[in-house]
Each structure stands twice: as C-alpha cells, then as structure tokens.
Amino acid sequence: MDHEAESGLVSQCRREEPLLWTVKELAYRLRIKPSTLYAWAAQGKIPCRKVYGLVRFNPSEIERWLDSFITRPLSPAKTNARRRGTSDVDQLIASAIHAIYTARCEKPDEDRAKQGG
C-alpha cells in the first residue's frame, strides 16, 4: 500500500464514529456533568464497560438505554379511570379527617395539650 492510500485510510477512520465513547464525549452528548456519568456507571444505572480501568460506553447500548426512557401518552380511558380513582381517595381522606376531628369534637392537638404532651 502506498503512502497516499495509507494516509487516506487513516483520515477516513478518524472521521468515523468512535467504537466506544469516553465519559467526556457522552457527557457532552447528554449535556450532563462527567461526574454524573461516573456516578451512574458506579451505580449500574447506565450501560458501560471498563477497559483497563477506563469507563467507556457503546453507542448502540446507550441508544437502547435512552429509548427505554421514552414515555407514551396515556389513552383517554386510562386518564378517566385515574380521575375516578382520585375521587375515591379524596372521599377516603375526607372521611378519615372527619373521624379524627369529630370523634370528641376536638382536634388531636388540643387533646395532647390537655394530656400535658
């Protein structure tokens, strides 16, 4: 292989996406601090590899990891069910408050004050 062909091959390799991303490269892409990435890697929150003690990230694994955070909007049926459930919770809270505050027509704080504590 002559020198021109060899230098063309080297420059072509440099233009391609790296095989693995560094902490600095991925932090820049995600717009987060490198220290956050180190913490996530240590906690197992993000897919990574350690190569001779250096943390590296596989771009395709990071894409799959990011895709796992995509949220889809709730369907109207689920939204309505959630609203109906809220009224049940509100009713439960209201009845609990009523039971506590009207049991002896006094507030719990007043009871404790009368008991000395």
Order of alpha helices (4+ residues) and beta strands (2+ residues): alpha-alpha-alpha-beta-beta-alpha-alpha-alpha
